Amino acid sequence: MTLIDQTHGGTFDDHDVAAYYAYRPPYPPELYRFLLDLVPSRRRALDLGCGPGKIARVLAGHFDRVEAVDPASAMIEAGRRQANALPNIEWLATTAEDAPLIGPYDLGRGLISFSPDAD
């Protein structure tokens, strides 16, 4: 059962929008150092609102398993294409509320994108 109003979330399920994410600048290395310093164990990571998986792909190099969750199937498809050599990422095209998640996780990261109302 999804509890969040997804009225404007459909924008992220557009294949062109997902393709544009490849041109966004990368996150700074300090972000990854900060996240990795938080956890002594690196078995499982959870990336909620992963988009095309920029963070999930980096985490996959440090964790045994990464679960990448996003409600936009176009974003998940883009992530799968870009991470074809990373078999330790499980891509889930669903909301966080509906994802079949079973913890524990060593690291959890979540992001919600807010889009201003055009009116």
C-alpha positions as CSV (number, residue, x, y, z in Angstrom):
1,M,0.0,0.0,0.0
2,T,1.6,3.3,-1.1
3,L,1.0,6.2,1.3
4,I,2.7,9.0,-0.6
5,D,0.8,11.0,-3.2
6,Q,2.6,10.2,-6.5
7,T,0.7,12.8,-8.6
8,H,3.9,14.4,-10.0
9,G,6.2,11.4,-9.5
10,G,5.4,10.2,-13.0
11,T,8.0,12.6,-14.4
12,F,10.7,10.3,-13.1
13,D,9.3,7.4,-15.0
14,D,9.9,9.0,-18.3
15,H,12.8,7.3,-20.3
16,D,14.1,10.7,-21.5
17,V,14.3,12.0,-17.9
18,A,16.1,8.9,-16.8
19,A,18.6,9.2,-19.7
20,Y,19.4,12.8,-18.7
21,Y,20.5,11.6,-15.3
22,A,23.7,10.2,-17.0
23,Y,24.8,13.9,-17.6
24,R,24.3,15.0,-14.0
25,P,27.6,15.6,-12.2
26,P,28.8,12.8,-10.0
27,Y,28.5,13.1,-6.2
28,P,31.7,14.1,-4.5
29,P,34.0,11.4,-3.1
30,E,33.5,12.9,0.3
31,L,29.9,11.7,0.3
32,Y,31.0,8.1,-0.1
33,R,33.8,8.4,2.5
34,F,31.2,9.9,4.9
35,L,28.8,7.0,4.3
36,L,31.4,4.3,4.4
37,D,32.9,5.7,7.7
38,L,29.5,5.3,9.3
39,V,29.5,1.5,9.1
40,P,32.1,-1.0,10.3
41,S,30.4,-3.9,8.5
42,R,29.7,-3.9,4.8
43,R,27.5,-6.8,4.0
44,R,24.2,-5.2,2.9
45,A,23.3,-1.7,1.8
46,L,19.9,-0.2,1.0
47,D,19.4,2.7,-1.4
48,L,15.9,4.1,-1.4
49,G,15.0,6.5,-4.1
50,C,18.0,5.3,-6.0
51,G,17.1,6.8,-9.4
52,P,19.5,5.3,-12.0
53,G,21.8,4.1,-9.2
54,K,24.7,6.5,-9.1
55,I,25.2,5.9,-5.4
56,A,24.1,2.2,-5.5
57,R,26.8,1.5,-8.1
58,V,29.6,3.0,-5.9
59,L,28.3,1.2,-2.9
60,A,28.3,-2.1,-4.8
61,G,32.1,-1.8,-4.8
62,H,32.2,-1.8,-1.0
63,F,29.2,-4.0,0.0
64,D,28.5,-7.7,-0.6
65,R,24.9,-6.8,-1.7
66,V,23.1,-3.5,-2.5
67,E,19.3,-3.3,-2.8
68,A,18.4,-0.3,-5.1
69,V,14.7,0.8,-4.8
70,D,12.9,3.4,-6.9
71,P,9.2,3.7,-7.9
72,A,10.2,4.8,-11.5
73,S,10.7,1.8,-13.7
74,A,12.6,4.0,-16.3
75,M,15.1,4.9,-13.6
76,I,15.6,1.2,-12.6
77,E,16.0,0.2,-16.3
78,A,18.7,2.9,-16.7
79,G,20.4,1.7,-13.6
80,R,20.4,-1.9,-14.7
81,R,21.9,-0.8,-18.1
82,Q,24.6,1.3,-16.5
83,A,25.5,-1.4,-13.9
84,N,25.6,-4.5,-16.1
85,A,28.9,-5.6,-14.7
86,L,27.7,-5.3,-11.0
87,P,25.9,-8.5,-10.2
88,N,25.6,-7.6,-6.5
89,I,22.9,-5.0,-7.0
90,E,19.3,-6.0,-6.8
91,W,17.1,-3.5,-8.7
92,L,13.5,-3.1,-7.4
93,A,11.0,-0.9,-9.3
94,T,8.6,-0.2,-6.5
95,T,8.0,2.2,-3.7
96,A,9.8,1.8,-0.4
97,E,6.5,1.0,1.3
98,D,5.8,-1.9,-1.1
99,A,9.4,-3.2,-1.6
100,P,10.0,-6.7,-0.2
101,L,12.7,-5.6,2.1
102,I,14.1,-7.8,4.8
103,G,16.8,-6.4,7.1
104,P,19.1,-5.9,8.7
105,Y,21.1,-3.5,6.6
106,D,24.5,-2.2,7.4
107,L,23.7,1.1,5.7
108,G,20.5,2.6,4.5
109,R,20.2,5.7,2.4
110,G,17.1,7.4,1.2
111,L,16.2,10.3,-1.0
112,I,12.9,11.9,-1.9
113,S,12.8,14.2,-4.9
114,F,10.6,17.2,-4.6
115,S,9.3,18.9,-7.7
116,P,7.8,22.4,-7.3
117,D,4.2,22.7,-8.4
118,A,3.9,24.3,-11.8
119,D,0.8,26.3,-10.8
